[in-house]
Amino acid sequence: MEKNLQNEEALKKFRKLVSDTNVCMFITNHKPDNHTRPMATIEVEENGTLWFFTDVRSVKVEEVSQEHKVHLVYAHPGKESYLDVWGNATIVREKEKIKEKWSAIVKAWFPNGVDDPNLALLKVQPADVYYWDAETGKMVAFLKIAAAAVTGKQLAEGKEGKLKVQ
């Protein structure tokens, strides 16, 4: 069932889906030689802005500097929820912002901490967002599918649609 969401309802759904999944496939360089890599979302702000830590020496920083449009794909098969995000990325090197977003878990990738000269943030402002969400776990979905097969009635359903977060 298609259900497009707007405003606060869209932002709430967006933040929940991102937080539940946390890791996305971050795609840059939208040409035949695009680059895809897993990235952990550090924060999703109230307004939908996404934050990631990165190394300034990485290829993605070079690519984002040349082409700001990025594509993020979140998938949580266990919850049967998926999120397709197109947005604009910028590199942020402000020390105060890095300190604000820092958490102990980031130290696994950046052992020198917030003073690492190669540490930066990627800020992504979503522009176009589409979601799929079964809103049930696998067991409930399986039972609905089984019941539908027996009764001939559609019981397995989910929601999908556009999220207008801007």
MDTraj code that builds the backbone (N, CA, C; nanometers):
import mdtraj as md
import numpy as np

residues = "MET GLU LYS ASN LEU GLN ASN GLU GLU ALA LEU LYS LYS PHE ARG LYS LEU VAL SER ASP THR ASN VAL CYS MET PHE ILE THR ASN HIS LYS PRO ASP ASN HIS THR ARG PRO MET ALA THR ILE GLU VAL GLU GLU ASN GLY THR LEU TRP PHE PHE THR ASP VAL ARG SER VAL LYS VAL GLU GLU VAL SER GLN GLU HIS LYS VAL HIS LEU VAL TYR ALA HIS PRO GLY LYS GLU SER TYR LEU ASP VAL TRP GLY ASN ALA THR ILE VAL ARG GLU LYS GLU LYS ILE LYS GLU LYS TRP SER ALA ILE VAL LYS ALA TRP PHE PRO ASN GLY VAL ASP ASP PRO ASN LEU ALA LEU LEU LYS VAL GLN PRO ALA ASP VAL TYR TYR TRP ASP ALA GLU THR GLY LYS MET VAL ALA PHE LEU LYS ILE ALA ALA ALA ALA VAL THR GLY LYS GLN LEU ALA GLU GLY LYS GLU GLY LYS LEU LYS VAL GLN".split()
xyz = np.array([
    [0.0848, -0.1166, 0.0000],
    [0.0000, 0.0000, 0.0000],
    [0.0898, 0.1235, 0.0000],
    [0.0635, 0.2125, -0.0943],
    [0.1448, 0.3340, -0.1014],
    [0.0914, 0.4372, -0.0025],
    [0.1851, 0.4915, 0.0739],
    [0.1495, 0.5944, 0.1713],
    [0.2624, 0.6967, 0.1739],
    [0.2397, 0.8066, 0.1039],
    [0.3367, 0.9150, 0.1027],
    [0.3201, 0.9973, 0.2297],
    [0.4302, 1.0377, 0.2875],
    [0.4269, 1.1138, 0.4124],
    [0.4938, 1.2490, 0.3921],
    [0.4498, 1.3474, 0.4692],
    [0.5060, 1.4818, 0.4602],
    [0.5339, 1.5371, 0.5986],
    [0.6107, 1.6431, 0.5986],
    [0.6366, 1.7236, 0.7184],
    [0.6864, 1.6387, 0.8356],
    [0.6315, 1.6628, 0.9544],
    [0.6811, 1.5962, 1.0757],
    [0.6606, 1.4451, 1.0706],
    [0.5503, 1.4010, 1.0107],
    [0.5251, 1.2569, 0.9995],
    [0.6330, 1.1903, 0.9130],
    [0.6715, 1.2567, 0.8038],
    [0.7770, 1.2054, 0.7168],
    [0.9108, 1.2050, 0.7885],
    [0.9425, 1.3128, 0.8579],
    [1.0695, 1.3210, 0.9316],
    [1.0771, 1.2142, 1.0405],
    [0.9682, 1.1930, 1.1107],
    [0.9651, 1.0916, 1.2166],
    [0.9911, 0.9529, 1.1586],
    [0.9267, 0.9191, 1.0484],
    [0.9458, 0.7891, 0.9824],
    [1.0903, 0.7771, 0.9333],
    [1.1406, 0.8830, 0.8723],
    [1.2774, 0.8856, 0.8205],
    [1.3784, 0.8608, 0.9326],
    [1.3650, 0.9366, 1.0421],
    [1.4593, 0.9221, 1.1539],
    [1.4538, 0.7806, 1.2123],
    [1.3344, 0.7241, 1.2228],
    [1.3207, 0.5889, 1.2780],
    [1.3876, 0.4853, 1.1876],
    [1.3611, 0.4929, 1.0580],
    [1.4202, 0.3958, 0.9655],
    [1.5719, 0.4064, 0.9616],
    [1.6256, 0.5283, 0.9625],
    [1.7712, 0.5469, 0.9626],
    [1.8298, 0.4950, 1.0935],
    [1.7697, 0.5309, 1.2059],
    [1.8214, 0.4890, 1.3370],
    [1.8164, 0.3377, 1.3552],
    [1.7092, 0.2748, 1.3089],
    [1.6961, 0.1294, 1.3210],
    [1.8025, 0.0562, 1.2404],
    [1.8368, 0.1103, 1.1251],
    [1.9324, 0.0432, 1.0362],
    [2.0746, 0.0892, 1.0626],
    [2.0947, 0.2185, 1.0717],
    [2.2211, 0.2845, 1.1027],
    [2.3253, 0.2791, 0.9914],
    [2.3493, 0.1644, 0.9315],
    [2.4519, 0.1534, 0.8274],
    [2.3852, 0.1592, 0.6901],
    [2.4441, 0.2380, 0.6023],
    [2.3911, 0.2485, 0.4662],
    [2.5024, 0.2162, 0.3667],
    [2.4625, 0.1949, 0.2445],
    [2.5568, 0.1904, 0.1339],
    [2.5588, 0.3328, 0.0784],
    [2.6754, 0.3946, 0.0845],
    [2.6950, 0.5352, 0.0492],
    [2.7550, 0.5379, -0.0913],
    [2.6809, 0.5938, -0.1871],
    [2.7203, 0.5877, -0.3282],
    [2.7550, 0.7272, -0.3784],
    [2.8718, 0.7388, -0.4390],
    [2.9187, 0.8648, -0.4951],
    [2.9537, 0.8446, -0.6423],
    [2.9809, 0.9548, -0.7092],
    [3.0278, 0.9520, -0.8471],
    [2.9268, 0.8818, -0.9374],
    [2.8156, 0.9465, -0.9617],
    [2.7038, 0.8870, -1.0341],
    [2.7302, 0.8768, -1.1833],
    [2.8263, 0.7962, -1.2140],
    [2.8647, 0.7661, -1.3513],
    [2.8808, 0.6146, -1.3565],
    [2.9138, 0.5597, -1.4703],
    [2.9304, 0.4132, -1.4754],
    [3.0328, 0.3589, -1.3756],
    [3.1276, 0.4419, -1.3341],
    [3.2290, 0.3952, -1.2393],
    [3.1994, 0.4448, -1.0969],
    [3.0706, 0.4430, -1.0581],
    [3.0368, 0.4927, -0.9242],
    [3.1035, 0.4082, -0.8163],
    [3.1094, 0.4645, -0.6977],
    [3.1727, 0.3962, -0.5853],
    [3.0716, 0.3793, -0.4730],
    [3.0677, 0.2593, -0.4194],
    [2.9748, 0.2262, -0.3122],
    [3.0538, 0.1709, -0.1958],
    [3.0191, 0.2208, -0.0768],
    [3.0861, 0.1686, 0.0430],
    [2.9906, 0.1782, 0.1611],
    [3.0041, 0.0845, 0.2587],
    [2.9196, 0.0933, 0.3788],
    [2.9669, 0.2076, 0.4676],
    [2.8711, 0.2799, 0.5225],
    [2.9021, 0.3906, 0.6133],
    [2.8044, 0.3863, 0.7302],
    [2.8568, 0.4081, 0.8502],
    [2.7729, 0.4135, 0.9701],
    [2.7241, 0.5563, 0.9904],
    [2.5956, 0.5709, 1.0070],
    [2.5372, 0.7024, 1.0328],
    [2.5680, 0.7415, 1.1768],
    [2.6312, 0.8544, 1.1950],
    [2.6651, 0.9024, 1.3287],
    [2.5439, 0.9673, 1.3948],
    [2.4679, 1.0417, 1.3149],
    [2.3507, 1.1105, 1.3695],
    [2.2530, 1.1428, 1.2585],
    [2.1258, 1.1368, 1.2916],
    [2.0214, 1.1907, 1.2053],
    [1.9525, 1.2990, 1.2879],
    [1.9632, 1.4231, 1.2409],
    [1.9082, 1.5362, 1.3153],
    [1.7564, 1.5420, 1.3012],
    [1.6947, 1.6236, 1.3844],
    [1.5491, 1.6417, 1.3820],
    [1.4992, 1.6807, 1.2432],
    [1.5783, 1.7605, 1.1701],
    [1.5369, 1.8069, 1.0376],
    [1.5732, 1.7083, 0.9264],
    [1.6307, 1.5916, 0.9609],
    [1.6658, 1.4898, 0.8626],
    [1.8092, 1.4932, 0.8142],
    [1.8866, 1.5920, 0.8532],
    [2.0270, 1.5981, 0.8129],
    [2.1015, 1.4767, 0.8685],
    [2.1804, 1.4126, 0.7829],
    [2.2569, 1.2935, 0.8197],
    [2.4045, 1.3301, 0.8344],
    [2.4704, 1.2671, 0.9332],
    [2.6121, 1.2933, 0.9592],
    [2.6912, 1.1628, 0.9601],
    [2.8099, 1.1689, 0.8999],
    [2.9022, 1.0555, 0.8929],
    [3.0439, 1.1075, 0.9191],
    [3.1275, 1.0277, 0.9846],
    [3.2695, 1.0615, 0.9965],
    [3.3430, 1.0006, 0.8778],
    [3.4500, 1.0679, 0.8364],
    [3.5290, 1.0187, 0.7247],
    [3.6731, 1.0673, 0.7365],
    [3.7577, 1.0081, 0.6575],
    [3.8975, 1.0483, 0.6470],
    [3.9092, 1.1392, 0.5243],
    [3.9686, 1.2548, 0.5396],
    [3.9786, 1.3503, 0.4288],
    [4.0605, 1.2961, 0.3114],
    [4.1383, 1.1926, 0.3348],
    [4.2198, 1.1337, 0.2281],
    [4.1436, 1.0308, 0.1463],
    [4.0184, 1.0036, 0.1804],
    [3.9427, 0.8992, 0.1118],
    [3.8923, 0.9461, -0.0248],
    [3.8681, 0.8506, -0.1117],
    [3.8173, 0.8791, -0.2451],
    [3.6818, 0.9484, -0.2370],
    [3.5981, 0.9084, -0.1409],
    [3.4635, 0.9675, -0.1324],
    [3.4696, 1.1176, -0.1061],
    [3.5687, 1.1637, -0.0295],
    [3.5829, 1.3076, -0.0031],
    [3.6159, 1.3804, -0.1328],
    [3.7047, 1.3244, -0.2099],
    [3.7394, 1.3831, -0.3396],
    [3.6167, 1.3870, -0.4307],
    [3.5410, 1.2770, -0.4325],
    [3.4233, 1.2701, -0.5191],
    [3.3136, 1.3669, -0.4737],
    [3.2897, 1.3746, -0.3437],
    [3.1877, 1.4666, -0.2918],
    [3.2283, 1.6121, -0.3176],
    [3.3570, 1.6400, -0.3148],
    [3.4041, 1.7752, -0.3431],
    [3.3747, 1.8148, -0.4878],
    [3.3747, 1.7162, -0.5774],
    [3.3499, 1.7427, -0.7195],
    [3.2020, 1.7348, -0.7555],
    [3.1308, 1.6418, -0.6925],
    [2.9885, 1.6205, -0.7208],
    [2.9167, 1.5980, -0.5886],
    [2.8337, 1.6929, -0.5493],
    [2.7690, 1.6882, -0.4178],
    [2.6532, 1.5890, -0.4086],
    [2.6001, 1.5475, -0.5218],
    [2.4858, 1.4561, -0.5193],
    [2.5326, 1.3161, -0.4792],
    [2.4672, 1.2596, -0.3769],
    [2.4997, 1.1247, -0.3297],
    [2.3715, 1.0426, -0.3203],
    [2.3898, 0.9133, -0.3117],
    [2.2784, 0.8192, -0.3030],
    [2.3075, 0.7252, -0.1866],
    [2.2156, 0.7156, -0.0922],
    [2.2312, 0.6301, 0.0246],
    [2.1212, 0.5250, 0.0235],
    [2.1589, 0.4010, 0.0522],
    [2.0609, 0.2920, 0.0567],
    [2.0728, 0.2232, 0.1921],
    [1.9649, 0.2301, 0.2694],
    [1.9562, 0.1643, 0.3994],
    [1.8690, 0.0408, 0.3831],
    [1.9103, -0.0724, 0.4406],
    [1.8309, -0.1949, 0.4328],
    [1.8382, -0.2677, 0.5661],
    [1.7228, -0.2972, 0.6215],
    [1.7135, -0.3748, 0.7450],
    [1.6239, -0.4950, 0.7161],
    [1.6828, -0.6021, 0.6560],
    [1.6019, -0.7176, 0.6185],
    [1.5295, -0.7822, 0.7369],
    [1.5883, -0.7773, 0.8548],
    [1.5245, -0.8366, 0.9722],
    [1.3927, -0.7705, 1.0063],
    [1.3822, -0.6428, 0.9774],
    [1.2579, -0.5696, 1.0024],
    [1.1823, -0.5437, 0.8730],
    [1.2398, -0.5900, 0.7616],
    [1.1817, -0.5675, 0.6302],
    [1.1529, -0.4199, 0.6057],
    [1.2531, -0.3371, 0.6343],
    [1.2405, -0.1948, 0.6079],
    [1.3609, -0.1482, 0.5255],
    [1.3325, -0.0595, 0.4314],
    [1.4329, -0.0139, 0.3365],
    [1.4116, 0.1341, 0.3097],
    [1.5215, 0.2028, 0.2818],
    [1.5165, 0.3463, 0.2611],
    [1.6116, 0.3825, 0.1476],
    [1.5619, 0.4582, 0.0515],
    [1.6398, 0.5023, -0.0637],
    [1.6487, 0.6542, -0.0557],
    [1.7692, 0.7062, -0.0371],
    [1.7878, 0.8493, -0.0106],
    [1.8806, 0.9105, -0.1158],
    [1.8338, 1.0160, -0.1796],
    [1.9172, 1.0965, -0.2673],
    [1.9341, 1.2305, -0.1981],
    [2.0566, 1.2806, -0.1935],
    [2.0774, 1.4069, -0.1254],
    [2.2041, 1.4760, -0.1703],
    [2.2342, 1.5831, -0.1011],
    [2.3540, 1.6616, -0.1305],
    [2.4481, 1.6557, -0.0111],
    [2.5726, 1.6220, -0.0401],
    [2.6731, 1.6054, 0.0655],
    [2.7742, 1.7188, 0.0618],
    [2.8206, 1.7534, 0.1815],
    [2.9287, 1.8505, 0.1942],
    [3.0277, 1.7990, 0.2983],
    [3.1516, 1.8422, 0.2849],
    [3.2566, 1.8062, 0.3792],
    [3.2636, 1.9151, 0.4855],
    [3.2650, 1.8731, 0.6122],
    [3.2726, 1.9686, 0.7237],
    [3.3984, 1.9372, 0.8042],
    [3.4853, 2.0374, 0.8196],
    [3.6107, 2.0167, 0.8928],
    [3.6196, 2.1013, 1.0193],
    [3.5105, 2.1643, 1.0578],
    [3.5092, 2.2497, 1.1768],
    [3.5313, 2.1652, 1.3026],
    [3.6337, 2.2001, 1.3793],
    [3.6685, 2.1240, 1.5008],
    [3.5524, 2.1171, 1.5997],
    [3.4826, 2.2267, 1.6176],
    [3.3714, 2.2286, 1.7141],
    [3.2615, 2.1315, 1.6734],
    [3.2316, 2.1253, 1.5441],
    [3.1279, 2.0346, 1.4943],
    [3.1748, 1.8897, 1.5085],
    [3.3028, 1.8646, 1.4830],
    [3.3586, 1.7297, 1.4992],
    [3.3491, 1.6870, 1.6458],
    [3.3827, 1.7768, 1.7366],
    [3.3730, 1.7459, 1.8805],
    [3.2288, 1.7211, 1.9214],
    [3.1378, 1.7985, 1.8664],
    [2.9955, 1.7844, 1.8984],
    [2.9413, 1.6470, 1.8555],
    [2.9874, 1.5976, 1.7416],
    [2.9362, 1.4705, 1.6869],
    [3.0152, 1.3490, 1.7358],
    [3.1284, 1.3703, 1.7992],
    [3.2176, 1.2614, 1.8419],
    [3.1519, 1.1703, 1.9440],
    [3.1805, 1.0409, 1.9323],
    [3.1408, 0.9435, 2.0342],
    [3.2523, 0.8405, 2.0450],
    [3.2546, 0.7693, 2.1550],
    [3.3612, 0.6719, 2.1806],
    [3.3694, 0.5655, 2.0716],
    [3.2581, 0.5294, 2.0124],
    [3.2589, 0.4241, 1.9103],
    [3.3370, 0.4659, 1.7855],
    [3.3431, 0.5944, 1.7572],
    [3.4154, 0.6444, 1.6398],
    [3.5655, 0.6217, 1.6548],
    [3.6110, 0.6102, 1.7785],
    [3.7535, 0.5904, 1.8053],
    [3.8071, 0.4613, 1.7419],
    [3.7183, 0.3649, 1.7172],
    [3.7601, 0.2406, 1.6512],
    [3.8157, 0.2687, 1.5113],
    [3.7632, 0.3702, 1.4442],
    [3.8098, 0.4052, 1.3103],
    [3.9119, 0.5177, 1.3133],
    [3.9043, 0.6010, 1.4156],
    [3.9942, 0.7158, 1.4271],
    [4.0581, 0.7158, 1.5656],
    [4.1608, 0.6317, 1.5868],
    [4.2206, 0.6161, 1.7199],
    [4.2854, 0.7429, 1.7753],
    [4.3172, 0.8392, 1.6898],
    [4.3769, 0.9640, 1.7376],
    [4.2721, 1.0641, 1.7861],
    [4.1460, 1.0258, 1.7796],
    [4.0380, 1.1081, 1.8346],
    [4.0087, 1.2334, 1.7543],
    [3.9444, 1.3277, 1.8204],
    [3.8995, 1.4502, 1.7535],
    [4.0140, 1.5371, 1.7025],
    [4.1358, 1.5124, 1.7507],
    [4.2504, 1.5912, 1.7055],
    [4.3188, 1.5326, 1.5823],
    [4.2658, 1.4215, 1.5306],
    [4.3216, 1.3611, 1.4096],
    [4.3092, 1.4626, 1.2947],
    [4.4205, 1.5024, 1.2347],
    [4.4151, 1.6041, 1.1287],
    [4.3423, 1.5571, 1.0025],
    [4.3211, 1.4266, 0.9899],
    [4.2533, 1.3729, 0.8720],
    [4.1046, 1.3470, 0.8948],
    [4.0565, 1.3813, 1.0131],
    [3.9174, 1.3574, 1.0488],
    [3.8273, 1.4684, 0.9955],
    [3.7162, 1.4275, 0.9347],
    [3.6173, 1.5235, 0.8853],
    [3.4787, 1.4613, 0.8977],
    [3.3800, 1.5422, 0.8739],
    [3.2416, 1.4963, 0.8732],
    [3.1859, 1.5081, 0.7322],
    [3.0989, 1.4151, 0.6986],
    [3.0184, 1.4270, 0.5778],
    [2.8779, 1.4621, 0.6233],
    [2.8269, 1.5710, 0.5722],
    [2.6917, 1.6150, 0.6047],
    [2.6061, 1.5909, 0.4803],
    [2.4964, 1.5164, 0.4978],
    [2.4079, 1.4883, 0.3847],
    [2.2703, 1.5466, 0.4136],
    [2.2260, 1.6321, 0.3232],
    [2.0923, 1.6891, 0.3313],
    [2.0044, 1.6128, 0.2324],
    [1.9107, 1.5301, 0.2828],
    [1.8256, 1.4514, 0.1926],
    [1.7396, 1.5411, 0.1035],
    [1.7230, 1.4990, -0.0210],
    [1.6379, 1.5726, -0.1150],
    [1.5184, 1.4856, -0.1556],
    [1.5455, 1.3646, -0.2014],
    [1.4402, 1.2702, -0.2414],
    [1.4549, 1.1434, -0.1601],
    [1.3454, 1.0997, -0.0991],
    [1.3489, 0.9816, -0.0120],
    [1.2297, 0.8922, -0.0451],
    [1.2551, 0.7630, -0.0563],
    [1.1493, 0.6643, -0.0757],
    [1.1715, 0.5525, 0.0245],
    [1.0639, 0.4991, 0.0806],
    [1.0768, 0.3951, 0.1813],
    [0.9869, 0.2757, 0.1513],
    [1.0248, 0.1612, 0.2051],
    [0.9436, 0.0403, 0.2079],
    [0.9508, -0.0090, 0.3507],
    [0.8372, -0.0416, 0.4093],
    [0.8361, -0.0836, 0.5488],
    [0.7219, -0.1814, 0.5723],
    [0.7558, -0.3044, 0.6082],
    [0.6537, -0.4054, 0.6355],
    [0.5844, -0.3773, 0.7682],
    [0.6509, -0.3036, 0.8560],
    [0.5991, -0.2671, 0.9877],
    [0.5652, -0.3879, 1.0749],
    [0.6151, -0.5045, 1.0369],
    [0.6022, -0.6239, 1.1214],
    [0.7332, -0.6992, 1.1119],
    [0.7560, -0.7882, 1.2021],
    [0.8749, -0.8713, 1.1960],
    [0.8570, -0.9847, 1.0969],
    [0.9611, -1.0602, 1.0742],
    [0.9568, -1.1709, 0.9783],
    [0.8544, -1.2772, 1.0170],
    [0.8435, -1.3080, 1.1459],
    [0.7512, -1.4126, 1.1878],
    [0.6070, -1.3728, 1.1584],
    [0.5706, -1.2502, 1.1909],
    [0.4343, -1.2039, 1.1640],
    [0.4096, -1.2016, 1.0137],
    [0.5055, -1.1527, 0.9375],
    [0.4916, -1.1496, 0.7915],
    [0.4751, -1.2909, 0.7372],
    [0.5535, -1.3863, 0.7875],
    [0.5426, -1.5252, 0.7429],
    [0.4037, -1.5810, 0.7734],
    [0.3528, -1.5544, 0.8928],
    [0.2195, -1.6023, 0.9296],
    [0.1122, -1.5401, 0.8404],
    [0.1252, -1.4129, 0.8073],
    [0.0295, -1.3478, 0.7181],
    [0.0350, -1.4077, 0.5783],
    [0.1549, -1.4362, 0.5308],
    [0.1706, -1.4977, 0.3986],
    [0.1073, -1.6364, 0.3981],
    [0.1328, -1.7132, 0.5033],
    [0.0752, -1.8479, 0.5133],
    [-0.0774, -1.8407, 0.5181],
    [-0.1314, -1.7480, 0.5980],
    [-0.2769, -1.7328, 0.6077],
    [-0.3352, -1.6886, 0.4739],
    [-0.2668, -1.6026, 0.4037],
    [-0.3139, -1.5567, 0.2730],
    [-0.3162, -1.6712, 0.1733],
    [-0.2154, -1.7583, 0.1804],
    [-0.2103, -1.8732, 0.0901],
    [-0.3281, -1.9672, 0.1154],
    [-0.3673, -1.9833, 0.2400],
    [-0.4773, -2.0732, 0.2764],
    [-0.6128, -2.0099, 0.2433],
    [-0.6313, -1.8842, 0.2765],
    [-0.7614, -1.8187, 0.2606],
    [-0.7821, -1.7557, 0.1236],
    [-0.6732, -1.7299, 0.0530],
    [-0.6836, -1.6629, -0.0755],
    [-0.7026, -1.5127, -0.0646],
    [-0.6976, -1.4601, 0.0565],
    [-0.7118, -1.3162, 0.0792],
    [-0.5750, -1.2542, 0.1039],
    [-0.5573, -1.1326, 0.0575],
    [-0.4296, -1.0642, 0.0800],
    [-0.4223, -1.0185, 0.2254],
    [-0.3283, -1.0749, 0.2974],
    [-0.3069, -1.0364, 0.4367],
    [-0.1672, -0.9789, 0.4571],
    [-0.0755, -1.0194, 0.3706],
    [0.0614, -0.9696, 0.3809],
    [0.0672, -0.8329, 0.3139],
    [0.0943, -0.7324, 0.3906],
    [0.1025, -0.5988, 0.3342],
    [0.2070, -0.5167, 0.4074],
    [0.2508, -0.4190, 0.3405],
    [0.3452, -0.3249, 0.3991],
    [0.3131, -0.1880, 0.3462],
    [0.3955, -0.0941, 0.3813],
    [0.3754, 0.0415, 0.3341],
    [0.4987, 0.0848, 0.2585],
    [0.4750, 0.1698, 0.1620],
    [0.5845, 0.2287, 0.0871],
    [0.5394, 0.3652, 0.0387],
    [0.6346, 0.4485, 0.0105],
    [0.5997, 0.5794, -0.0431],
    [0.7117, 0.6788, -0.0312],
    [0.6845, 0.7975, -0.0744],
    [0.7814, 0.9059, -0.0675],
    [0.7748, 0.9706, 0.0699],
    [0.8914, 1.0126, 0.1166],
    [0.8998, 1.0888, 0.2412],
    [0.9463, 1.2282, 0.2037],
    [0.8603, 1.3249, 0.2215],
    [0.8963, 1.4648, 0.1922],
    [0.9550, 1.5239, 0.3184],
    [1.0888, 1.5207, 0.3280],
    [1.1567, 1.5665, 0.4493],
    [1.2082, 1.7097, 0.4371],
    [1.1944, 1.7699, 0.3227],
    [1.2399, 1.9082, 0.3012],
    [1.1219, 1.9985, 0.2808],
])
top = md.Topology()
chain = top.add_chain()
for i, resn in enumerate(residues, 1):
    res = top.add_residue(resn, chain, resSeq=i)
    for name in ("N", "CA", "C"):
        top.add_atom(name, md.element.get_by_symbol(name[0]), res)
traj = md.Trajectory(xyz[None], top)
